[in-house]
Amino acid sequence: MRLVFAGTPEVAVPALDALLASERHEVAAVVTRPDAPAGRGRRLVASPVAERAEEAGIEVLKPNRPRDEDFLARLREIAPDCCPVVAYGALLPRVALDIPAHGWVNLHFSLLPAWRGAAPVQHSLLGGDEITGASTFLIEEGLDSGPVYGTITERIRHTDTSGDLLTRLAFAGAGLLAATMDGIEDGTLKAVPQPADGVSLAPKITVEDAGVDWSAPALRVDRVVRACTPAPGAWTVFRGERLKLIQVTPRPERTDLAPGELSVGKNNVQAGTGSHAVELLWVQAQGKKPMRAADWARGVRIGAGESLGS
């Protein structure tokens, strides 16, 4: 089939690579978000998908909005049979959805209808799921509500961050998306409507959402840190400044610390929660690089009775 791939961040690149490697399909163009400011100089930088497409010599379309007439006209000229999508980052209007004969097919990183929305992997970790996966589905105007072509499953490891899990799903899901394109072309795949039961939503996780509540149980604190790593980054407050929490681990044997209360040993730092303690493994103070929590504690010289939290 003749394809136009839509995607923006690094997590979409494995799927683009899988389609480029396919001998059955032609990626005629890529649609991605416009260049965005990045770094201290706020220099405009192309998206990872745009960079990969340019390396491959593929036309790159960067509409400000997918309903822009110039973009729609060019899409009609390219005349794709199907538009596979991975984390494009903009809502597609009906006029765009109707252009390819086989529609726009999205690779979504959850087992639909669970975790519809912008942050399925983060919410899967926050929710304590043991199994997650990825789904390919036909995009409709509803939020991730279209009929499903196929799924894969992935076990969640107890140390997984959202970055770890998303990386595995991106590579496994790339194969699923390529296989879905094959099945659509063959006529062997039919999209199946999602069940009405089991719907859950996964809105974007904000910086405010990533603040740690030390009165919550240790299991919840651990989930928040893992779900928000690497972005937007779990955090707490120490001496009036934000402290980023990169990795913690529950310590069920320690139950004598009040929520947020710090205990510093020779080579470890522990903090109380609403249940038992967690050990801080890696942290990042404002303006500093990530460091082991024990090194951070030695540098700031934590006093008796000091705590984390506002």
PASEBA-1860 file (N, C-alpha, C; in nm, 3 decimals):
! residues 310
1> MRLVFAGT> 0.084/-0.120/0.000/0.000/0.000/0.000/0.088/0.125/0.000 ~ 0.029/0.232/-0.047/0.094/0.363/-0.043/0.054/0.428/0.090 ~ 0.154/0.463/0.172/0.129/0.510/0.308/0.178/0.652/0.328 ~ 0.108/0.724/0.414/0.158/0.849/0.472/0.161/0.828/0.622 ~ 0.280/0.831/0.681/0.297/0.804/0.824/0.286/0.933/0.903 ~ 0.212/0.931/1.014/0.198/1.048/1.101/0.253/1.015/1.239 ~ 0.347/1.095/1.286/0.405/1.075/1.418/0.499/1.189/1.451 ~ 0.535/1.202/1.577/0.621/1.314/1.617/0.738/1.274/1.706
9> PEVAVPAL> 0.718/1.212/1.823/0.831/1.193/1.915/0.916/1.071/1.882 ~ 1.021/1.053/1.960/1.114/0.941/1.941/1.043/0.807/1.946 ~ 0.939/0.795/2.028/0.870/0.668/2.044/0.802/0.623/1.914 ~ 0.781/0.715/1.820/0.719/0.681/1.693/0.819/0.633/1.589 ~ 0.947/0.654/1.611/1.049/0.622/1.511/1.059/0.473/1.482 ~ 1.054/0.382/1.584/1.060/0.239/1.550/0.950/0.195/1.453 ~ 0.830/0.248/1.467/0.722/0.211/1.376/0.749/0.262/1.235 ~ 0.801/0.384/1.225/0.837/0.436/1.093/0.945/0.349/1.030
17> DALLASER> 1.044/0.311/1.109/1.151/0.225/1.057/1.096/0.091/1.008 ~ 1.001/0.035/1.083/0.943/-0.094/1.043/0.870/-0.083/0.910 ~ 0.801/0.027/0.889/0.729/0.046/0.764/0.825/0.075/0.649 ~ 0.931/0.149/0.676/1.032/0.175/0.574/1.101/0.045/0.531 ~ 1.115/-0.048/0.624/1.182/-0.175/0.594/1.090/-0.275/0.523 ~ 0.961/-0.247/0.524/0.866/-0.340/0.463/0.881/-0.340/0.311 ~ 0.880/-0.458/0.253/0.887/-0.470/0.107/0.749/-0.459/0.043 ~ 0.646/-0.455/0.125/0.509/-0.454/0.073/0.449/-0.315/0.063
25> HEVAAVVT> 0.507/-0.219/0.135/0.444/-0.088/0.144/0.543/0.023/0.109 ~ 0.491/0.132/0.059/0.571/0.250/0.026/0.530/0.365/0.118 ~ 0.626/0.416/0.194/0.599/0.535/0.275/0.627/0.656/0.186 ~ 0.518/0.717/0.137/0.531/0.826/0.041/0.563/0.960/0.107 ~ 0.520/0.977/0.232/0.544/1.103/0.303/0.522/1.081/0.451 ~ 0.565/1.178/0.529/0.548/1.177/0.675/0.479/1.306/0.716 ~ 0.387/1.295/0.809/0.321/1.411/0.870/0.367/1.420/1.015 ~ 0.412/1.538/1.057/0.462/1.554/1.193/0.430/1.695/1.241
33> RPDAPAGR> 0.450/1.718/1.369/0.423/1.849/1.426/0.531/1.948/1.380 ~ 0.498/2.077/1.374/0.598/2.178/1.333/0.719/2.179/1.426 ~ 0.831/2.229/1.374/0.952/2.243/1.455/0.919/2.321/1.583 ~ 0.980/2.279/1.693/0.950/2.340/1.823/1.078/2.388/1.890 ~ 1.070/2.495/1.971/1.189/2.543/2.041/1.236/2.443/2.146 ~ 1.368/2.427/2.156/1.426/2.332/2.251/1.560/2.383/2.300 ~ 1.599/2.336/2.418/1.730/2.372/2.473/1.731/2.512/2.532 ~ 1.845/2.548/2.588/1.857/2.680/2.653/1.841/2.794/2.555
41> GRRLVASP> 1.888/2.774/2.433/1.877/2.879/2.332/1.741/2.887/2.266 ~ 1.652/2.789/2.298/1.517/2.784/2.241/1.522/2.786/2.089 ~ 1.618/2.716/2.036/1.632/2.705/1.891/1.527/2.610/1.837 ~ 1.469/2.641/1.719/1.369/2.554/1.660/1.433/2.423/1.616 ~ 1.373/2.313/1.659/1.428/2.179/1.631/1.320/2.093/1.568 ~ 1.357/2.019/1.465/1.263/1.927/1.401/1.234/1.808/1.492 ~ 1.117/1.750/1.477/1.081/1.634/1.558/1.168/1.514/1.520 ~ 1.181/1.415/1.611/1.257/1.294/1.578/1.204/1.223/1.453
49> VAERAEEA> 1.073/1.222/1.433/1.016/1.159/1.313/1.057/1.236/1.188 ~ 1.054/1.370/1.196/1.096/1.451/1.081/1.242/1.425/1.047 ~ 1.326/1.417/1.147/1.469/1.392/1.124/1.490/1.256/1.058 ~ 1.418/1.155/1.105/1.434/1.021/1.047/1.382/1.018/0.903 ~ 1.272/1.086/0.876/1.218/1.089/0.741/1.313/1.161/0.645 ~ 1.373/1.270/0.692/1.467/1.344/0.607/1.590/1.260/0.576 ~ 1.636/1.182/0.674/1.748/1.090/0.650/1.713/0.989/0.540 ~ 1.586/0.946/0.539/1.541/0.846/0.441/1.501/0.909/0.308
57> GIEVLKPN> 1.507/1.042/0.299/1.472/1.109/0.175/1.324/1.114/0.146 ~ 1.243/1.118/0.252/1.098/1.118/0.237/1.043/1.259/0.258 ~ 0.941/1.295/0.183/0.876/1.424/0.198/0.818/1.438/0.339 ~ 0.838/1.554/0.401/0.789/1.580/0.536/0.688/1.694/0.532 ~ 0.570/1.669/0.586/0.464/1.769/0.594/0.449/1.811/0.739 ~ 0.450/1.944/0.765/0.443/1.996/0.902/0.332/2.099/0.914 ~ 0.207/2.057/0.898/0.098/2.155/0.907/0.083/2.210/1.049 ~ 0.050/2.339/1.059/0.018/2.394/1.191/-0.106/2.327/1.247
65> RPRDEDFL> -0.201/2.300/1.159/-0.322/2.228/1.195/-0.354/2.130/1.083 ~ -0.400/2.010/1.116/-0.431/1.913/1.010/-0.551/1.951/0.923 ~ -0.621/2.058/0.958/-0.731/2.103/0.875/-0.689/2.214/0.778 ~ -0.560/2.253/0.778/-0.511/2.355/0.686/-0.532/2.310/0.542 ~ -0.583/2.398/0.459/-0.618/2.362/0.322/-0.496/2.319/0.240 ~ -0.383/2.384/0.260/-0.263/2.345/0.185/-0.223/2.201/0.217 ~ -0.231/2.166/0.344/-0.198/2.030/0.384/-0.296/1.930/0.326 ~ -0.425/1.958/0.335/-0.526/1.866/0.283/-0.511/1.848/0.133
73> ARLREIAP> -0.480/1.957/0.062/-0.462/1.948/-0.083/-0.343/1.859/-0.117 ~ -0.233/1.875/-0.042/-0.115/1.793/-0.069/-0.143/1.646/-0.036 ~ -0.216/1.620/0.070/-0.250/1.483/0.107/-0.334/1.418/-0.004 ~ -0.424/1.493/-0.060/-0.505/1.439/-0.171/-0.417/1.409/-0.291 ~ -0.319/1.493/-0.318/-0.228/1.470/-0.430/-0.146/1.342/-0.410 ~ -0.100/1.320/-0.288/-0.021/1.200/-0.259/-0.109/1.075/-0.271 ~ -0.236/1.089/-0.236/-0.335/0.981/-0.249/-0.294/0.854/-0.176 ~ -0.275/0.861/-0.044/-0.236/0.740/0.030/-0.352/0.641/0.038
81> DCCPVVAY> -0.317/0.512/0.041/-0.418/0.409/0.067/-0.454/0.406/0.215 ~ -0.354/0.434/0.301/-0.375/0.429/0.446/-0.274/0.522/0.512 ~ -0.311/0.574/0.630/-0.221/0.661/0.706/-0.200/0.602/0.845 ~ -0.091/0.527/0.867/-0.058/0.478/1.001/-0.011/0.593/1.091 ~ -0.049/0.587/1.217/-0.026/0.697/1.311/0.035/0.644/1.441 ~ 0.138/0.713/1.491/0.193/0.683/1.624/0.227/0.815/1.692 ~ 0.150/0.852/1.794/0.181/0.970/1.876/0.202/1.095/1.791 ~ 0.109/1.121/1.701/0.120/1.240/1.617/0.106/1.367/1.699
89> GALLPRVA> 0.005/1.375/1.784/-0.006/1.489/1.875/-0.103/1.597/1.833 ~ -0.191/1.570/1.736/-0.293/1.668/1.696/-0.419/1.593/1.655 ~ -0.534/1.654/1.681/-0.661/1.593/1.644/-0.682/1.601/1.494 ~ -0.728/1.492/1.436/-0.750/1.484/1.293/-0.896/1.510/1.260 ~ -0.925/1.610/1.176/-1.064/1.640/1.141/-1.120/1.536/1.044 ~ -1.252/1.530/1.036/-1.318/1.435/0.948/-1.272/1.450/0.804 ~ -1.250/1.573/0.759/-1.210/1.594/0.620/-1.076/1.527/0.590 ~ -0.987/1.520/0.689/-0.859/1.450/0.671/-0.878/1.298/0.683
97> LDIPAHGW> -0.961/1.256/0.777/-0.984/1.113/0.798/-1.040/1.045/0.675 ~ -1.116/1.120/0.595/-1.183/1.062/0.479/-1.094/1.049/0.355 ~ -0.973/1.104/0.357/-0.890/1.103/0.235/-0.836/0.965/0.201 ~ -0.766/0.894/0.291/-0.716/0.761/0.252/-0.829/0.658/0.247 ~ -0.820/0.568/0.151/-0.926/0.468/0.132/-0.945/0.381/0.256 ~ -0.835/0.348/0.324/-0.842/0.262/0.443/-0.830/0.341/0.573 ~ -0.846/0.472/0.566/-0.847/0.555/0.685/-0.711/0.573/0.750 ~ -0.714/0.622/0.872/-0.594/0.643/0.954/-0.596/0.538/1.065
105> VNLHFSLL> -0.487/0.465/1.077/-0.479/0.354/1.173/-0.375/0.387/1.280 ~ -0.420/0.394/1.403/-0.336/0.439/1.513/-0.278/0.322/1.592 ~ -0.150/0.334/1.629/-0.087/0.243/1.725/-0.094/0.311/1.861 ~ -0.172/0.252/1.952/-0.194/0.311/2.085/-0.136/0.218/2.190 ~ -0.069/0.275/2.289/0.006/0.194/2.384/-0.076/0.155/2.507 ~ -0.186/0.084/2.482/-0.265/0.020/2.587/-0.350/-0.089/2.524 ~ -0.412/-0.169/2.606/-0.506/-0.270/2.559/-0.645/-0.207/2.563 ~ -0.683/-0.147/2.452/-0.812/-0.077/2.446/-0.926/-0.175/2.475
113> PAWRGAAP> -1.032/-0.127/2.547/-1.064/0.014/2.575/-1.002/0.071/2.702 ~ -0.905/0.002/2.760/-0.838/0.057/2.879/-0.744/0.171/2.838 ~ -0.743/0.274/2.920/-0.649/0.385/2.911/-0.651/0.456/2.775 ~ -0.769/0.505/2.741/-0.781/0.593/2.625/-0.729/0.731/2.662 ~ -0.646/0.790/2.577/-0.599/0.924/2.604/-0.450/0.940/2.581 ~ -0.395/1.052/2.630/-0.259/1.094/2.596/-0.150/1.020/2.672 ~ -0.181/0.961/2.789/-0.075/0.904/2.874/-0.111/0.763/2.921 ~ -0.132/0.670/2.829/-0.175/0.536/2.870/-0.071/0.460/2.951
121> VQHSLLGG> 0.056/0.473/2.914/0.160/0.398/2.986/0.175/0.450/3.128 ~ 0.174/0.581/3.146/0.185/0.638/3.280/0.068/0.595/3.369 ~ -0.052/0.598/3.313/-0.169/0.560/3.393/-0.173/0.412/3.422 ~ -0.119/0.330/3.332/-0.111/0.187/3.358/-0.022/0.160/3.478 ~ 0.089/0.233/3.489/0.177/0.218/3.605/0.111/0.273/3.731 ~ 0.048/0.388/3.720/-0.020/0.446/3.837/-0.130/0.355/3.888 ~ -0.197/0.287/3.794/-0.307/0.200/3.831/-0.263/0.065/3.884 ~ -0.134/0.036/3.879/-0.086/-0.091/3.930/-0.114/-0.209/3.840
129> DEITGAST> -0.131/-0.186/3.710/-0.157/-0.296/3.617/-0.038/-0.392/3.614 ~ -0.068/-0.520/3.597/0.037/-0.619/3.582/0.066/-0.648/3.435 ~ -0.035/-0.628/3.351/-0.023/-0.652/3.208/-0.071/-0.529/3.134 ~ 0.001/-0.490/3.031/-0.046/-0.385/2.941/-0.019/-0.433/2.799 ~ -0.011/-0.340/2.704/0.015/-0.382/2.567/-0.003/-0.267/2.471 ~ -0.031/-0.301/2.346/-0.054/-0.201/2.244/-0.166/-0.249/2.153 ~ -0.236/-0.154/2.093/-0.349/-0.185/2.004/-0.337/-0.102/1.878 ~ -0.379/-0.160/1.766/-0.397/-0.081/1.644/-0.546/-0.068/1.620
137> FLIEEGLD> -0.590/0.055/1.588/-0.733/0.075/1.569/-0.758/0.182/1.463 ~ -0.875/0.177/1.405/-0.915/0.274/1.304/-0.959/0.402/1.374 ~ -0.897/0.513/1.340/-0.928/0.639/1.407/-1.065/0.690/1.364 ~ -1.146/0.723/1.465/-1.273/0.792/1.446/-1.262/0.927/1.515 ~ -1.371/1.002/1.518/-1.365/1.134/1.579/-1.372/1.128/1.732 ~ -1.408/1.015/1.791/-1.406/1.000/1.936/-1.265/0.978/1.987 ~ -1.248/0.982/2.118/-1.116/0.967/2.181/-1.077/0.819/2.185 ~ -0.990/0.778/2.095/-0.936/0.640/2.093/-1.047/0.535/2.101
145> SGPVYGTI> -1.160/0.563/2.036/-1.277/0.478/2.049/-1.304/0.390/1.928 ~ -1.219/0.399/1.825/-1.244/0.326/1.702/-1.225/0.176/1.714 ~ -1.275/0.100/1.616/-1.263/-0.046/1.618/-1.117/-0.090/1.608 ~ -1.088/-0.204/1.674/-0.949/-0.250/1.691/-0.914/-0.357/1.588 ~ -0.795/-0.343/1.527/-0.744/-0.442/1.433/-0.666/-0.553/1.504 ~ -0.580/-0.515/1.599/-0.496/-0.615/1.663/-0.435/-0.564/1.791 ~ -0.385/-0.655/1.873/-0.322/-0.619/2.001/-0.200/-0.707/2.026 ~ -0.111/-0.657/2.109/-0.003/-0.736/2.168/-0.005/-0.709/2.318
153> TERIRHTD> 0.049/-0.800/2.397/0.054/-0.780/2.542/0.198/-0.769/2.588 ~ 0.215/-0.703/2.702/0.348/-0.683/2.761/0.335/-0.686/2.913 ~ 0.414/-0.771/2.979/0.412/-0.777/3.125/0.486/-0.656/3.182 ~ 0.428/-0.596/3.285/0.491/-0.482/3.352/0.581/-0.533/3.464 ~ 0.707/-0.493/3.460/0.803/-0.535/3.562/0.794/-0.441/3.682 ~ 0.829/-0.492/3.798/0.807/-0.414/3.921/0.899/-0.292/3.930 ~ 1.005/-0.289/3.847/1.093/-0.172/3.847/1.071/-0.082/3.726 ~ 0.977/-0.114/3.640/0.957/-0.037/3.518/0.922/0.108/3.546
161> TSGDLLTR> 0.989/0.199/3.475/0.942/0.337/3.466/0.858/0.348/3.339 ~ 0.790/0.461/3.323/0.713/0.479/3.200/0.806/0.481/3.079 ~ 0.927/0.533/3.096/1.023/0.533/2.987/1.065/0.392/2.947 ~ 1.092/0.306/3.046/1.129/0.166/3.018/1.018/0.096/2.941 ~ 0.896/0.108/2.993/0.783/0.036/2.937/0.748/0.088/2.798 ~ 0.752/0.219/2.781/0.718/0.277/2.652/0.819/0.237/2.545 ~ 0.946/0.226/2.583/1.048/0.183/2.487/1.019/0.042/2.438 ~ 0.987/-0.050/2.529/0.956/-0.187/2.488/0.831/-0.191/2.400
169> LAFAGAGL> 0.730/-0.116/2.437/0.606/-0.115/2.359/0.627/-0.052/2.222 ~ 0.715/0.047/2.213/0.739/0.112/2.085/0.796/0.013/1.984 ~ 0.889/-0.072/2.028/0.950/-0.168/1.936/0.856/-0.286/1.908 ~ 0.790/-0.336/2.010/0.695/-0.445/1.986/0.576/-0.396/1.903 ~ 0.531/-0.274/1.933/0.418/-0.218/1.860/0.449/-0.187/1.716 ~ 0.576/-0.162/1.685/0.615/-0.137/1.546/0.584/-0.258/1.459 ~ 0.612/-0.376/1.511/0.579/-0.498/1.438/0.430/-0.516/1.422 ~ 0.355/-0.483/1.527/0.210/-0.493/1.520/0.153/-0.400/1.413
177> LAATMDGI> 0.204/-0.277/1.406/0.154/-0.181/1.307/0.185/-0.229/1.166 ~ 0.306/-0.280/1.144/0.341/-0.331/1.012/0.253/-0.449/0.973 ~ 0.228/-0.539/1.069/0.142/-0.654/1.042/-0.001/-0.610/1.015 ~ -0.045/-0.504/1.082/-0.179/-0.452/1.057/-0.190/-0.398/0.915 ~ -0.087/-0.327/0.869/-0.088/-0.278/0.731/-0.096/-0.396/0.632 ~ -0.021/-0.504/0.661/-0.026/-0.622/0.575/-0.167/-0.680/0.569 ~ -0.229/-0.693/0.687/-0.362/-0.753/0.694/-0.469/-0.669/0.627 ~ -0.456/-0.537/0.638/-0.551/-0.449/0.570/-0.537/-0.464/0.419
185> EDGTLKAV> -0.413/-0.469/0.372/-0.390/-0.484/0.228/-0.443/-0.618/0.177 ~ -0.421/-0.725/0.255/-0.467/-0.858/0.215/-0.618/-0.874/0.224 ~ -0.681/-0.790/0.307/-0.822/-0.809/0.334/-0.848/-0.916/0.438 ~ -0.741/-0.959/0.509/-0.756/-1.064/0.610/-0.784/-1.009/0.750 ~ -0.772/-0.878/0.768/-0.797/-0.816/0.898/-0.923/-0.732/0.894 ~ -1.010/-0.753/0.990/-1.129/-0.670/1.004/-1.128/-0.607/1.142 ~ -1.154/-0.478/1.147/-1.156/-0.408/1.276/-1.279/-0.448/1.357 ~ -1.259/-0.474/1.485/-1.366/-0.519/1.575/-1.401/-0.406/1.671
193> PQPADGVS> -1.529/-0.370/1.685/-1.567/-0.262/1.777/-1.519/-0.289/1.919 ~ -1.479/-0.185/1.988/-1.437/-0.199/2.127/-1.557/-0.229/2.216 ~ -1.538/-0.310/2.320/-1.649/-0.335/2.413/-1.686/-0.209/2.491 ~ -1.810/-0.203/2.532/-1.856/-0.087/2.609/-1.803/-0.090/2.752 ~ -1.775/-0.209/2.803/-1.723/-0.223/2.939/-1.571/-0.212/2.940 ~ -1.516/-0.168/3.051/-1.371/-0.164/3.068/-1.305/-0.038/3.018 ~ -1.385/0.065/2.986/-1.326/0.191/2.939/-1.264/0.266/3.056 ~ -1.140/0.312/3.038/-1.076/0.399/3.137/-0.999/0.506/3.061
201> LAPKITVE> -0.980/0.620/3.124/-0.920/0.736/3.059/-0.780/0.764/3.112 ~ -0.695/0.815/3.025/-0.555/0.842/3.059/-0.516/0.981/3.014 ~ -0.567/1.085/3.083/-0.529/1.221/3.044/-0.382/1.249/3.069 ~ -0.333/1.354/3.008/-0.193/1.393/3.025/-0.159/1.414/3.172 ~ -0.041/1.367/3.214/0.008/1.387/3.350/0.079/1.522/3.356 ~ 0.033/1.611/3.442/0.094/1.743/3.454/0.205/1.743/3.559 ~ 0.281/1.850/3.561/0.386/1.864/3.664/0.323/1.863/3.803 ~ 0.208/1.925/3.817/0.140/1.928/3.947/0.100/1.787/3.989
209> DAGVDWSA> 0.054/1.706/3.892/0.016/1.568/3.922/0.134/1.486/3.973 ~ 0.255/1.526/3.935/0.375/1.448/3.966/0.432/1.477/4.104 ~ 0.370/1.568/4.179/0.414/1.595/4.315/0.381/1.478/4.407 ~ 0.475/1.435/4.489/0.457/1.319/4.576/0.385/1.358/4.705 ~ 0.283/1.283/4.739/0.209/1.298/4.865/0.265/1.195/4.962 ~ 0.340/1.242/5.061/0.406/1.149/5.152/0.310/1.083/5.250 ~ 0.186/1.130/5.259/0.088/1.062/5.344/0.027/0.942/5.274 ~ 0.054/0.927/5.144/0.006/0.811/5.070/0.091/0.689/5.106
217> PALRVDRV> 0.039/0.568/5.080/0.119/0.448/5.108/0.246/0.443/5.023 ~ 0.344/0.368/5.070/0.471/0.356/4.998/0.452/0.303/4.856 ~ 0.358/0.211/4.839/0.332/0.156/4.706/0.288/0.265/4.610 ~ 0.205/0.357/4.658/0.160/0.468/4.573/0.276/0.562/4.540 ~ 0.360/0.592/4.637/0.475/0.679/4.613/0.566/0.618/4.507 ~ 0.592/0.488/4.518/0.675/0.419/4.421/0.613/0.426/4.281 ~ 0.482/0.406/4.272/0.414/0.410/4.141/0.421/0.549/4.079 ~ 0.402/0.653/4.160/0.409/0.790/4.107/0.547/0.819/4.051
225> VRACTPAP> 0.651/0.779/4.124/0.788/0.805/4.078/0.814/0.730/3.948 ~ 0.776/0.604/3.942/0.803/0.525/3.820/0.718/0.575/3.703 ~ 0.593/0.610/3.727/0.506/0.657/3.620/0.552/0.790/3.563 ~ 0.610/0.874/3.646/0.649/1.009/3.603/0.795/1.019/3.560 ~ 0.862/0.906/3.547/1.001/0.903/3.502/1.008/0.846/3.361 ~ 1.058/0.920/3.263/1.137/1.043/3.277/1.055/1.173/3.276 ~ 0.929/1.168/3.234/0.852/1.292/3.223/0.713/1.272/3.282 ~ 0.662/1.375/3.351/0.721/1.508/3.371/0.823/1.513/3.485
233> GAWTVFRG> 0.845/1.401/3.552/0.941/1.397/3.663/0.872/1.411/3.797 ~ 0.877/1.306/3.880/0.820/1.315/4.015/0.905/1.409/4.099 ~ 0.840/1.478/4.193/0.914/1.575/4.272/0.855/1.590/4.412 ~ 0.933/1.646/4.499/0.890/1.684/4.633/0.957/1.816/4.666 ~ 0.942/1.861/4.789/1.004/1.986/4.832/1.096/1.958/4.950 ~ 1.217/2.015/4.945/1.311/2.005/5.055/1.372/2.143/5.078 ~ 1.356/2.194/5.199/1.405/2.327/5.236/1.355/2.434/5.138 ~ 1.230/2.420/5.100/1.166/2.522/5.017/1.194/2.512/4.868
241> ERLKLIQV> 1.277/2.416/4.826/1.307/2.399/4.684/1.265/2.261/4.637 ~ 1.232/2.254/4.509/1.190/2.125/4.453/1.309/2.030/4.441 ~ 1.282/1.905/4.475/1.378/1.797/4.461/1.315/1.691/4.372 ~ 1.378/1.660/4.260/1.326/1.560/4.169/1.360/1.421/4.221 ~ 1.262/1.333/4.216/1.280/1.195/4.261/1.287/1.106/4.138 ~ 1.401/1.044/4.115/1.423/0.965/3.995/1.399/0.816/4.020 ~ 1.439/0.769/4.138/1.418/0.627/4.169/1.408/0.610/4.319 ~ 1.306/0.536/4.361/1.289/0.499/4.501/1.257/0.349/4.506
249> TPRPERTD> 1.265/0.293/4.625/1.222/0.153/4.641/1.161/0.137/4.779 ~ 1.048/0.067/4.790/0.983/0.048/4.920/1.069/-0.032/5.016 ~ 1.061/0.004/5.144/1.131/-0.069/5.250/1.029/-0.109/5.357 ~ 0.960/-0.222/5.337/0.851/-0.261/5.427/0.894/-0.282/5.572 ~ 1.024/-0.310/5.593/1.071/-0.337/5.729/1.082/-0.211/5.814 ~ 1.071/-0.094/5.751/1.090/0.033/5.825/0.955/0.102/5.839 ~ 0.902/0.107/5.961/0.768/0.163/5.983/0.765/0.275/6.088 ~ 0.884/0.321/6.132/0.889/0.415/6.243/0.899/0.561/6.199
257> LAPGELSV> 0.898/0.589/6.067/0.913/0.726/6.020/0.777/0.788/5.988 ~ 0.760/0.913/6.027/0.638/0.986/5.993/0.640/1.020/5.843 ~ 0.525/1.048/5.782/0.523/1.081/5.639/0.618/1.195/5.604 ~ 0.710/1.167/5.513/0.808/1.266/5.469/0.932/1.275/5.555 ~ 0.930/1.219/5.675/1.045/1.227/5.765/1.166/1.154/5.706 ~ 1.282/1.218/5.713/1.404/1.162/5.655/1.489/1.092/5.759 ~ 1.550/0.983/5.717/1.646/0.911/5.799/1.768/0.881/5.713 ~ 1.884/0.929/5.757/2.006/0.915/5.678/2.101/0.817/5.743
265> GKNNVQAG> 2.135/0.709/5.670/2.234/0.613/5.716/2.366/0.641/5.647 ~ 2.460/0.550/5.668/2.592/0.569/5.609/2.587/0.570/5.457 ~ 2.504/0.482/5.400/2.498/0.471/5.255/2.355/0.471/5.202 ~ 2.262/0.522/5.280/2.123/0.523/5.232/2.045/0.638/5.292 ~ 1.937/0.671/5.224/1.844/0.775/5.271/1.703/0.717/5.261 ~ 1.629/0.724/5.371/1.492/0.674/5.370/1.396/0.785/5.409 ~ 1.272/0.773/5.359/1.169/0.870/5.390/1.041/0.797/5.429 ~ 0.971/0.850/5.528/0.847/0.789/5.572/0.732/0.818/5.477
273> TGSHAVEL> 0.635/0.729/5.475/0.512/0.748/5.396/0.393/0.719/5.486 ~ 0.277/0.705/5.424/0.158/0.671/5.502/0.155/0.527/5.548 ~ 0.248/0.444/5.498/0.257/0.305/5.544/0.398/0.281/5.597 ~ 0.485/0.227/5.513/0.624/0.207/5.554/0.716/0.299/5.474 ~ 0.844/0.289/5.500/0.940/0.382/5.437/0.968/0.345/5.292 ~ 1.020/0.442/5.219/1.083/0.416/5.090/1.227/0.464/5.100 ~ 1.315/0.395/5.030/1.453/0.440/5.020/1.468/0.525/4.894 ~ 1.529/0.642/4.910/1.559/0.726/4.795/1.689/0.675/4.733
281> LWVQAQGK> 1.685/0.642/4.604/1.803/0.589/4.537/1.871/0.695/4.451 ~ 1.793/0.764/4.366/1.846/0.869/4.280/1.758/0.992/4.288 ~ 1.820/1.109/4.302/1.747/1.235/4.310/1.819/1.340/4.225 ~ 1.752/1.453/4.208/1.815/1.565/4.135/1.768/1.695/4.197 ~ 1.860/1.766/4.258/1.829/1.896/4.315/1.824/2.001/4.204 ~ 1.757/2.114/4.233/1.746/2.221/4.134/1.884/2.269/4.092 ~ 1.905/2.277/3.960/2.031/2.325/3.907/2.145/2.226/3.913 ~ 2.116/2.102/3.955/2.220/2.000/3.967/2.193/1.884/3.872
289> KPMRAADW> 2.292/1.799/3.855/2.276/1.676/3.778/2.217/1.568/3.867 ~ 2.157/1.464/3.808/2.109/1.350/3.889/2.225/1.291/3.969 ~ 2.196/1.249/4.092/2.300/1.190/4.177/2.237/1.087/4.270 ~ 2.322/1.001/4.322/2.275/0.906/4.422/2.225/0.983/4.545 ~ 2.117/0.935/4.601/2.055/1.006/4.713/2.150/1.016/4.832 ~ 2.232/0.912/4.853/2.325/0.917/4.966/2.427/1.029/4.946 ~ 2.472/1.052/4.824/2.565/1.161/4.796/2.497/1.296/4.814 ~ 2.372/1.306/4.769/2.297/1.430/4.788/2.282/1.461/4.937
297> ARGVRIGA> 2.248/1.359/5.016/2.226/1.380/5.159/2.353/1.426/5.229 ~ 2.466/1.368/5.191/2.593/1.412/5.251/2.622/1.558/5.215 ~ 2.589/1.596/5.092/2.617/1.733/5.049/2.533/1.837/5.119 ~ 2.406/1.806/5.144/2.317/1.906/5.206/2.317/1.896/5.359 ~ 2.377/1.790/5.414/2.388/1.772/5.559/2.251/1.779/5.625 ~ 2.173/1.677/5.602/2.036/1.671/5.657/2.041/1.661/5.809 ~ 1.964/1.747/5.872/1.959/1.748/6.018/1.851/1.658/6.073 ~ 1.857/1.632/6.202/1.757/1.547/6.268/1.620/1.613/6.256
305> GESLGS> 1.519/1.533/6.222/1.382/1.582/6.215/1.344/1.650/6.085 ~ 1.438/1.665/5.991/1.403/1.727/5.864/1.317/1.634/5.779 ~ 1.230/1.694/5.698/1.133/1.616/5.621/1.125/1.664/5.479 ~ 1.067/1.581/5.396/1.031/1.615/5.258/0.885/1.655/5.253 ~ 0.854/1.745/5.161/0.715/1.787/5.144/0.698/1.931/5.185 ~ 0.589/1.989/5.136/0.564/2.131/5.162/0.526/2.153/5.307
END
